[in-house]
Amino acid sequence: MARGKNVELSEYERKRQENIAKTQALLRNLEMEAAQAGLGPTGKAKASVTSRPKAKKPAPKKIKQEEVAPRRTSSRLKGIVADSEVAKRKAEDEYTAIREADRAKRQRVSGAFNFSDIVVAGKDWNKSGNFLSVGPADPYARTFDHNDVKETTDKELRTLRERMSGLELWEDFEPNEIKITPERIYSMGLHPTKDKPLVFAGDKLGNLGICDASQKVAEVKVEDDEDDDSEGPTITTLKPHTRTIHTFQFSPHDANALYSASYDSSVRKLDLAKGTAIQVYAPADAQEEAPLSGLEISKDSAHTLYFSTLDGQFGIYDMRTPSTTATLFQLSDKKIGGFTLHPLRPHLVATASLDRTLKIWDLRKVEGKGEDRAPALLGAHTSSLSVSHAAWSSAGHVATASYDDTIKIHSFVDCTNWKAGVSLDEGAMQPSVVIPHNNQTGRWVTILRPQWQQFPQDNLPRFCIGNMNRFVDIYSATGQQLAQLGGQGITAVPAVARFHPECDWVAAGTASGKLCLWM
């Protein structure tokens, strides 16, 4: 209901009206004083009590990216006299070039073309295969199963497939119960003893986990009653390094000696019998950083250490001498992701690099001088993307995994007849088999690397490699898939997979530090 004109104002309202009147009188006085001082607005426009809103800045204009085309250049700056014959010819050439570039830009594509002539997403079609060859990761989706084994007509191949596919997960414990390292697993191996499976794993922070896979559930429960309520097997954890353990190897001369290479630039020797670990190599300059990406002890010498670095270097070092005596060769301008020596002919070295190459070197012959000194390069093969690892088999095959989503198998079974420094032509370096395989591990999964069984008891070469669908694949040297190992409790990609040197045991590790073991 509206108020009448004679309604008496409240005390609060009366004071509010008085304050408003005082404020307006004060503003009028300020305006009059400013006008007398010559500070007021000129003309009829009056100063506004409220400030004007700031004008919005116009959005920056997008600069159109145009193709680079031939442009006219200054004849005067080039010292060409105007109206001369040279100037006329130059002007005509520039005009013709601009016309041709413009015509080419507008020209339609006509006729047929071959996929082998095009490059898709940076990949050569011939090298990367077609779009349907490899799909994205699909957890637990099999690409090889018991039906493939049953349909095998070759008797020998079927027998091998049945044996490999018959490997089963460690029955006493599921993988999610076996945390062998605190952090992501980068390296994995099985001790060469055939008495029982002893599994070793190195992780991202330099921890080394050791698991005796001969343990039984009953044994573990007795031990757990004394300590804690853990359901998994007993794990021994050591910390020999401060950074990632990229590679380790059991000495072929002493089964109790485990050599490990780390991103902390050092190689350490762990004596399993004495329970001690010593540093056997590090850069001579204590401040120098040379993260190691590979390590091997050859069968020829128990004292010679071979290693590679993330800076593209390959080193040879006699562990009985000071580290300053190490011989270093710059084999690549980019990271060497991994290397191996031929198990029976350790003078042959295969390296895989970020520069997209597989290279075969001969240590019997060193060429060049100064910084250019290097073992004889026998041959090289280039992939469309980086090559993660190169692994020699004892029969003379080299398996590589590349980010072009392929596994390549190169056959060098005639390497026994190679003379020092022999040159392998392009044809000899071509892979004998190319297997489509999803190798897109991304940021959180360790890079997939093929690893051969060094001395299979049936003399049939085979290797294993992690599968992004949470399996481990096993292939023969001819590229035929022998098995796809999986099982209950595998909740992550078993990216780091290794065979026992002789027994049909396969160990694999995940990014969560869990162990998968098939026996």
TIROMAR-382658 format. One record per atom (N, C-alpha, C): residue in one letter; x, y negated, z negated. Coordinates in steps of 0.05 Angstrom, whole numbers, plus 5000, padded with zeros to 4 digits. Layout:
TIROMAR-382658
AXYZ/...
This chain:
TIROMAR-382658
M501750245000/M500050005000/M501849755000/A501249565018/A502949325021/A502649144997/R504849014990/R504848824967/R503548564975/G502048434956/G500848164961/G502947944958/K502247704968/K504147484967/K504647384939/N502647424921/N502947324894/N504147524874/V505147754886/V506347954868/V508847854857/E509247874831/E511647774818/E514047964823/L516447844830/L518748004835/L519948104810/S521148344812/S522548464789/S525148314784/E526348354761/E528848234754/E531048314773/Y531048564780/Y533148664798/Y532948544826/E530448524836/E529948414863/E530648124863/R529847974841/R530447694840/R533447634841/K535047794826/K537947754826/K539147824854/R538048024867/R539048104893/R538647874913/Q536247754912/Q535647534930/Q537547294925/E538047244899/E539847024893/E542747074903/N543647324901/N546347394911/N546547354942/I544347434955/I544347404985/I544447114992/A542946944977/A542946654983/A545646524978/K546946614956/K549646504950/K551646584972/T551446844981/T553346935002/T552946785028/Q550446735036/Q549946585061/Q550946295058/A550446175034/A551445895031/A554445885032/L555846095021/L558746105022/L559746125051/L558446295067/L559246325095/L558846065111/R556645915105/R556145665119/R558345465112/N559145455087/N561245275078/N563945335092/L564545605094/L567045685108/L567045605137/E564645635150/E564545565178/E564945265182/M563645105164/M563944815167/M566844735163/E568144855142/E570944785137/E572744865161/A572245095173/A573845185195/A573445005219/A570944905224/A570344725246/A571844465243/Q571744355217/Q573144105212/Q576144125216/A577244365210/A580144405213/A580944475242/G578944495260/G579444565288/G579944855293/L579145025274/L579545315277/L577045465287/G574845325290/G572345455298/G572345515327/P570245665337/P570045735365/P569245485381/T570245485406/T569545255424/T567045315440/G565845105450/G563445135466/G561045215450/K559145345463/K556645425450/K556845685436/A558945845442/A559246105430/A559946075401/K558546235384/K559046235355/K560546485348/A562246445326/A563846675317/A561946885305/S562447125312/S560847345302/S561947435276/V560147485257/V561147585230/V562347855232/T561148025249/T562148305252/T564048305275/S566048475273/S568148505294/S566948675317/R567948615341/R567048755364/R568249035365/P566749225375/P567849505377/P570149495398/K572249655392/K574449665411/K573649805436/A574549685458/A573949805484/A575450075487/K574050275497/K575350535502/K577450525524/K579650645520/K581650655541/K580850845563/P581150765587/P580350945609/P582051205608/A580751425615/A582151685616/A584351675637/P586651785630/P588851785650/P588051945675/K588751825697/K588051955723/K589852195727/K588552415736/K590052655742/K591652615768/I594152685766/I595952655789/I595652905806/K594952875830/K594553105847/K597253215856/Q597653475851/Q600153605859/Q599953675889/E601753565903/E601753615932/E604253765939/E603953925960/E606254075970/E608353885980/V610853955976/V613053795985/V613353826016/A613153606029/A613353606058/A615653416067/P616653456091/P618853276100/P617952986099/R619652816089/R619052526088/R621152366102/R620352126110/R622151946123/R624251846104/T626651816113/T628851716097/T629951466109/S631351306093/S632351046103/S634751086121/S634450976146/S636650986165/S638850786157/R637950556146/R639850346138/R641750446118/L640750596097/L642450696076/L644350906087/K643651046108/K645451246120/K647351116141/G647050856145/G648950726163/G648250756193/I645650816199/I644750846226/I643750576237/V644850486259/V644050226270/V641250236281/A639550036274/A636850026284/A636750016314/D634750136326/D634250136355/D636450286371/S638050436357/S640050596371/S638850866379/E640251016396/E639251276405/E639151466381/V641051446363/V641151626340/V638651576322/A637951316318/A635651256302/A633051356315/K632851336341/K630451426355/K630151736352/R632351876356/R632252166354/R631552256325/K632652106306/K632052176278/K629152126272/A627951906281/A625151856277/A623352066290/E624052146314/E622552346328/E622652616313/D624952696303/D625252946289/D623652946263/E623652726249/E622152706224/E619152716230/Y618252586251/Y615452586258/Y614552866266/T616153006281/T615553276289/T615353466265/A617253436246/A617353606223/A614853566206/I613953316203/I611553256187/I609053376200/R608953356227/R606653466241/R606553766238/E608853906240/E608954196238/E608154286210/A609154146190/A608554216162/A605554186157/D604353976168/D601453926164/D599854136179/R600754216203/R599354416219/R599454686205/A601854756193/A602155016180/A600355026155/K599954806141/K598354796117/K595454846123/R594554766147/R591754786154/R591155046170/Q593255186178/Q592855416195/Q591455646181/R589655786194/R588256016182/R590156256183/V589456446164/V590856706165/V589456886184/S590756986204/S589557146224/S590957416226/G589557616236/G590857876239/G590958036213/A591858286215/A592058466191/A594758426178/F594858506153/F597458506138/F597658756121/N600058826115/N600659066100/N601158996071/F600159156052/F600559096024/F603559106017/S605159256032/S607959276026/S609459016032/D608058826046/D609258566052/D608558346032/I606958416012/I606058205994/I607158255966/V607158045950/V607958065921/V605557985905/V604758145885/V602558095868/V603458045840/A602957815828/A603757745800/A606657805796/G608257735816/G611157765812/G612158045817/K610458235825/K611258505828/K611158585858/D613258715867/D613358825893/D611359065894/W609559065914/W607559275915/W608759545917/N610959575932/N612259835935/N613259945909/K614159755891/K615359835866/K613459855844/S611259705845/S609359705822/S606959885827/G606559985852/G604260155857/G601759995861/N599460125863/N596959975867/N595759895841/F593559735844/F592259625820/F591159835801/L590460065812/L589060275797/L590960475785/S593560435789/S595560645779/S595760645749/V595760415736/V596060405707/V594060205696/G592460295677/G590560115665/G591460015637/P589859845624/P590559755597/P590359985577/A591459945553/A591360145533/A588460205525/D587860465522/D585160565515/D585560775493/P585560685467/P586260875446/P584661135447/Y586261355445/Y585261625444/Y584161735471/A584461575492/A583561675518/A585761835531/R585362085535/R587462265546/R587662245576/T590062275586/T590562295615/T591662565622/F592062735601/F593063015606/F591963175582/D590663405588/D589463575567/D589763865574/H588364035559/H588564325562/H587564415589/N585664265601/N584664335628/N586864325649/D588664115646/D590964095664/D592764335661/V593064435637/V594764665632/V593564915645/K590964945641/K589565185652/K589665195682/E589564955695/E589464945724/E592164965737/T594264995721/T596965015732/T597365295745/T598165295770/T598465545785/T601265655783/D603265475781/D606065565778/D606365705751/K607265945751/K607366105727/K609365995707/E611765925717/E613865815699/E612965545687/L611865375704/L610965115694/L608665145674/R606865325679/R604565365661/R605565465633/T607565645633/T608665735608/T609865505592/L611365335606/L612665105593/L610564915582/R608464865598/R606364685589/R604864795565/E604365055565/E602965175542/E604665145517/R607265185520/R608965165496/R609164885485/M609564685503/M609764405495/M607064305484/S604864375497/S602264285488/S601364425463/G602664645457/G602064795432/G603264675407/L605064475410/L606164355386/L603964215370/E604064245344/E601964135327/E603163945306/L601563755297/L602363575277/L603063725251/W604963615236/W605663725210/W603063775194/E602464025189/E599864105178/E599564015149/D601763985134/D601463915106/D600663625100/F601363455119/F600763165115/F599863035141/E597962855139/E597162705162/E598962465165/P599262355190/P601162135194/P600661895176/N598061835170/N597561595154/N598361635125/E599261875118/E600261935091/E603361915089/I604661895113/I607561915113/I608761645121/K609161475102/K610461215108/K613461245103/I614861285125/I617661345123/I619461105120/T618460865129/T619960615126/T617960395117/P618960195103/P617159975095/P616059805118/E617759775139/E616959595161/E616859745188/R616459605210/R616259725236/R618659885244/I618160125255/I620360305262/I621460225289/Y624160205291/Y625460145316/Y627160375326/S628060545309/S629760775317/S628861025302/M629261255315/M628261505303/M630161725312/G630461935295/G632062155302/G631662395284/L632262635294/L632162875278/L634962985274/H635563065250/H638263175244/H638663425261/P641163465271/P641563695289/P641263975276/T641063985249/T640664245237/T638164385247/K638264645250/K635864795258/K634464945235/D635664905211/D634565045187/D631864915179/K631664655181/K629164515174/K629164245187/P626764135192/P626663875205/P627163645185/L629363505189/L630063275173/L629763025191/V627962845184/V627362625202/V628562365190/F629762205207/F630961945199/F629661735216/A629161495203/A627961275218/A629161015208/G629760835227/G630760565220/G628660355226/D628360155209/D626259955213/D627259675218/K625359485219/K625959215227/K627659065208/L627659135182/L629058985162/L631659125153/G632459335167/G634959465160/G634659705141/N632159795136/N631760025119/N632060285135/L633160485122/L633360755134/L631760945117/G629761065128/G628061265114/G628761545122/I628761725102/I629462005107/I627262175095/C626162355112/C624062535103/C624762825109/D624562995089/D624963285092/D622263405098/A621863485124/A619263585133/A618863875126/S620563995110/S620064265100/S618464265074/Q617864015064/Q616263995039/Q613464105044/K612364215022/K609564305023/K607864135004/V605264155007/V603463994991/V603764054961/A604064314955/A604264394927/A606764274914/E609064274929/E611564174919/E611263874913/V610063734931/V609763444929/V607963374905/K605863524900/K604063464878/K605463494851/V607263694849/V608763724824/V610463484819/E611863384840/E613663154837/E611962904831/D609662884844/D608062644840/D606962614812/D606462844799/D605362834772/D607262704753/E609862714759/E611862594742/E612162294747/D611662214772/D612261934779/D609661774784/D608261824806/D605961664813/D603861844825/D601761714836/D599561854847/D599661874878/S601961834890/S602261844919/S601462114930/E600262124953/E599362374965/E601362464987/G603162294995/G604962365017/G607462515007/P609162595026/P611662735019/P613662545006/T615762654994/T617862494982/T619662375004/I619962115003/I621561965023/I623961835008/T626261865020/T628661725010/T629161485027/T629361255015/T629661005029/T632360865022/L633960805042/L636460665038/L636360405053/K638160225047/K638259965062/K641159905069/P642160035091/P644959995099/P645459735114/H643259615125/H643559375141/H641659155131/T642258915139/T640558685131/T638558605153/R638958715177/R637058655199/R636358925213/T634958895235/T633859135250/T635959345256/I635359595250/I636959825258/I635959905286/H637359825306/H636459865334/H636960155343/T639260265335/T640060535344/T641660675323/F641460935321/F643361095305/F643761355319/Q646061485311/Q646761735324/Q648261905303/F647662165303/F649162355287/F651762425303/S653962425290/S656462475303/S656462765315/P657262795340/P657463065351/P659763225339/H661463095322/H663663235310/H663263295281/D661363165268/D660763195240/D657863145234/A656263355229/A653463325225/A652763155201/N654563125183/N654062965159/N654562665163/A655562585187/A656162305192/A653962185210/L652661975200/L650661835215/L651661545220/Y651861475245/Y652761205253/Y650261045261/S650060795250/S647760625256/S648760355266/A647360245286/A647959985298/A645659795293/S646259545285/S644159365276/S644359095290/Y642158935288/Y642258655297/Y643958485278/D644858595255/D646658435238/D649458445248/S649858565273/S652458565287/S654358775276/S653458955259/S655359155248/S654459435254/V656559615253/V656059905255/V656960025228/R655260185216/R655860315191/R655760615193/K657460745177/K657561035177/K656461135150/L654361295151/L653161405127/L654061695125/D655361765103/D656262035097/D654062165081/L652662355093/L650362475080/L651262665057/A653662775060/A654662955039/A655562805014/K656962585018/K658062424996/K656062214986/G654162155002/G652261944994/G653461664994/T655161615013/T656461355015/T656061235043/A656160975045/A655860835071/A658060625073/I659560625095/I661760435098/I661360295125/Q662460055127/Q662359915153/Q664759995169/V664260075194/V666460165212/V666959965234/Y665059785239/Y665559575259/Y663859335254/A665059095258/A663658845259/A665458645274/P664458435285/P666158245299/P668358145282/A670758095294/A673058005279/A672557745264/D670957565277/D670257315264/D667757365247/A667957335221/A665757395203/A663257225209/Q663656985221/Q661456805227/Q660156865254/E661457035270/E660357095296/E658057285295/E656057235311/E653657405313/E653557535340/A653557805340/A653357955365/A651558195360/P648858145359/P646958365353/P647358605372/L647358845360/L647959085375/L645359215385/S645459315410/S643059435421/S643559725429/G645859835424/G646460105431/G648860205417/L649060475414/L651360595400/L651560885408/E654060975413/E654561255419/E657361335410/I657561585401/I660161715396/I660261945416/S662361945432/S662562155453/S663562415442/K663162635458/K664162895450/K667162915453/D668362725468/D671262745474/D672962645450/S671962455435/S673562345413/S671762275389/A672562375366/A671062315341/A671562035331/H673661895342/H674361635331/H673561405350/T672561465374/T671961255393/T668961185392/L668460935388/L665760825386/L665060665410/Y662760705422/Y661760555445/Y659260405436/F659060145444/F656759995435/F656059785456/S653659685455/S652759465473/S651459245456/T651259005467/T650258775452/T647858655468/L646458485453/L644258335466/L645258115484/D647958065483/D649157855501/D650157975527/G649658235532/G650458355557/G653258475556/Q654358505533/Q657058625531/Q657058915525/F659159055533/F659559335528/F662259365515/G662459505492/G664959515477/G665859805472/I668559835471/I669860085464/I671760025441/Y671560195420/Y673060125396/Y674060385382/D676660385376/D677860605361/D677560535331/M675960695317/M675260625289/M677560655270/R679860745279/R682260755262/R683860505263/T683060315279/T684560065283/T682859825274/P684059585270/P682559345263/P680459275285/S678359145277/S676259085296/S677158895319/T679358755314/T680458575334/T681458725359/T681858985356/T682859145379/T680659245397/A678159185390/A675859285407/A676059165435/T675559325455/T675559235483/T672659165491/L672258925500/L669558825507/L669458765537/F667358865550/F666858805578/F664158665581/Q664158455597/Q661658315602/Q660258445626/L658458635621/L657258785643/L654658655653/S653558465639/S651058335647/S650958055636/D649657875651/D649257605641/D646857595621/K645257815621/K642957825603/K643158065585/K641258085568/K641158295547/K641358575559/I643058745547/I643059025553/I641159165533/G638959255543/G636959375525/G637659645514/G639359795529/G640160055519/G642060175539/F643660365529/F645560505547/F645960785535/T646860975552/T647561235543/T650061335558/L651561515546/L653661655559/L652561925569/H653662025591/H652962295600/H653762495578/P651962665568/P652662845545/P655063015550/L655563095575/L657763275581/L660063135595/R659562905607/R661562755621/R661462465611/P662462415587/P662162155573/P663561925587/H665061975608/H666161745623/H664161605640/L661761735643/L659561615659/L657661475640/V657161215646/V655461055628/V653160945645/A650760955634/A648360845647/A647360615629/T647060375641/T646060145625/T643460045637/A641659945619/A639159825627/A639159535617/S638259355634/S638559075627/S636058905632/L636058685619/L633858485623/L634058365651/D636358395665/D636558295692/D635258475713/R633658675703/R632058855719/R633659085732/T636059135723/T637659335736/T638259575719/L638559805733/L639860045722/L642660055736/K644760085720/K647460095732/K648960335721/I650460465739/I652160695731/I655060605733/W656560655711/W659360565709/W661160805704/D663660775712/D665660985708/D667960875691/L668160985666/L670160875648/L673060965655/R673361155673/R675961245681/R677561045697/K676060855708/K677360655725/K676360375717/V678260205709/V677559925701/V678759735722/E677059555732/E677759375754/E677659085745/G678958915760/G678858625754/G680958545733/K681058275729/K682958165710/K681557965692/G682657925668/G681557725649/G678757785642/E677057575643/E674257605635/E672657765655/D673857815679/D672457965700/D673058265698/R674758345679/R675358635676/R672858785669/A672459015682/A670059185676/A670559465687/P669159655676/P669359925688/P668259925716/A669060115732/A668260125760/A665160165762/L663859985776/L660959995780/L660460185804/L659260415797/L658760615818/L656260555835/G654260445822/G651860375837/G649860235819/A647860115832/A645759965817/A643060005831/H640959995814/H638259995825/H636659775811/T635159625826/T633659395815/T630759445815/S629459405792/S626559425789/S625359145792/S622659135793/S621358875796/S621258725770/L621458865747/L621558745721/L623758875704/S624158775680/S626458865663/S626259165657/V628659275655/V628959565649/V629659585620/S628159745605/S628359755576/S630559945566/H630860175580/H632860375571/H633660555594/A636060665592/A637060855612/A638161085597/A637061325600/A637861565585/A638861785603/W641261875598/W642462105612/W641462365601/S640862555618/S640362835609/S642962995613/S643163215600/S645563385602/S645763505630/A643563515645/A643563625672/A644363425693/G644463165686/G645262955705/G643062785715/H640762765700/H638662585708/H638762335690/V637862115701/V637561865686/V634661775687/A633461755663/A630661655661/A630661375651/T629061205664/T628860925655/T625860855651/A625360665633/A622660555630/A622860255636/S620960155650/S621059875658/S618359735653/Y618459475651/Y615959325647/Y614359295672/D615259415694/D613559435718/D611659675716/D611459785692/D609560005686/D610260255701/T612860325701/T613760575713/T615860705696/I615960965698/I618261125689/I619661225715/K622161175717/K623661265741/K625661475733/I625861685749/I627861895744/I629761905768/H632361855762/H634461865782/H635962125779/S636462255801/S637862515800/S640762485809/F642562535790/F645462525796/F646662795788/V645363015796/V646363285788/V648963355800/D649863205821/D652363255833/D654663095821/C654162975798/C656162785787/C658762935778/T658563205777/T661063355770/T663163325791/N662363265815/N664263235838/N665062945843/W664062755827/W664762475832/W667662425825/K669062295843/K671762205837/K671661935823/A673761865809/A673861605794/A673361375813/G671361215806/G670760975822/G669161025848/V668061265851/V666461315875/V664161115878/S663461045902/S661360845907/S658860995916/L656660935902/L654061045908/L652460845925/D651560935948/D650060745965/D647160715955/E645760545969/E642960475960/E641160715959/G641560895979/G639961135980/G640361315956/A642961345948/A643561515926/A642461405899/M642061145898/M641161015873/M638061005872/Q636661085893/Q633761085892/Q632761305874/P630561245859/P629461455841/P628361685857/S628661925846/S627462155859/S624462185852/V623762065829/V620962075820/V620261805807/V617861705813/V616861465799/V614161535787/I613961515760/I611561585746/I610161335736/P607561295743/P606061065732/P605761105702/H606360895686/H606260925657/H605960645645/N603960615628/N603460355615/N605660295595/N607360095601/N609660025583/N609259745571/Q606759635572/Q606259365562/Q605859375532/T608059385517/T607859415488/T607059155474/G607558925486/G606958675473/G608758605450/R607858435432/R609558325411/R609858505387/W607758675381/W607658805356/W608459105358/V608859205381/V609559495385/V612459515395/T614059685384/T616759725393/T616859825422/I618859725437/I619059785465/I619260095469/L617760195490/L617760475496/L620360555511/R621660765502/R624160855514/R624061165518/P624761255542/P624861545546/P627361665532/Q626961895520/Q629162035506/Q629162325513/W631362425524/W631662705533/W632162885509/Q631263135511/Q632163335493/Q634963415503/Q637063375486/Q639763395496/Q640463675506/F639863885490/F640664155497/F638364345493/P636364335511/P633964515508/P634864805510/Q633664965494/Q634465255493/Q633865405518/D631765315533/D631065445558/D632365315582/N634165115577/N635664975599/N633864835619/L631364765611/L629564615628/L629464325617/P630664135631/P630763865621/P627963735618/R627563595596/R625063465590/R625563225572/F623763025573/F624062795556/F621362715545/C621362565523/C618962465511/C618962155511/I616562045510/I616261755509/I613561685497/G613361475482/G610861395470/G608761315490/N606261345483/N604061285501/N602261075487/M601560855501/M600060635488/M597160725480/N596260955489/N593661065480/N593961225455/R596261195441/R596761325415/R597261625418/F598961685438/F599961955442/F602961945446/V604162175449/V606962195459/V606862375484/D607962275506/D608062425531/D610662575534/I610562815546/I612962975551/I612963025581/Y615162975594/Y615463015623/Y617963185629/S617863325652/S620163475661/S621863295679/A624263395686/A626063235703/A624963195731/T622963355739/T621663315765/T619263135764/G618663025740/G616462835737/G613862965730/Q613763225726/Q611263355719/Q610663325689/Q608263255682/Q607563225654/Q607263495642/L608563535619/L608463795605/L606463785582/A606163565569/A604363545546/A603663255540/Q601563225525/Q600762965513/Q600063015484/L601962955466/L601663035438/L600062825423/G598062915408/G596462735392/G595562875366/G593362785354/G592362915330/G590962725312/Q589762845291/Q588262685271/Q590062515254/G589162275247/G590762105229/G592661915243/I592861925269/I594661745284/I593161485289/T593661275274/T592061035275/T593560805289/A595960865300/A597560655314/A599160795336/V600360635353/V601860745376/V604460875365/P604961135369/P607561255362/P609661185382/A610560935381/A612160825403/A614960935405/V616260995382/V619061085381/V619061395378/A619561535400/A619361825400/A622061955407/R622762175392/R625262315397/R624862615394/F626262765411/F626463055409/F628663135390/H628363365378/H630663495365/H632563575387/P635263565382/P637063635404/P636663905416/E635764105401/E635364375411/E632564485407/C631464455383/C628864565376/C626564405388/D624364535392/D621964395403/D620464255381/W621864055369/W620663875349/W620763595360/V618563445356/V618363175366/V617562995342/A619062785337/A618462595317/A617862325330/A615962175319/A615261915330/A614461725307/G615061465311/G614561265290/G612861045300/T611360915282/T609560705290/T610460435279/A608960225286/A609559955277/A608959915247/S607360095235/S606760085207/S608660255190/G610760365202/G612760525188/G611860805183/K609760905197/K608661175193/K610061375211/L610261625202/L611561835217/L609562035228/C609862105254/C608362315267/C610362535274/L609862785266/L611762995271/L610263245282/W611163325306/W609963565318/W612063795318/M611164035310/M613064265308/M611664515319/
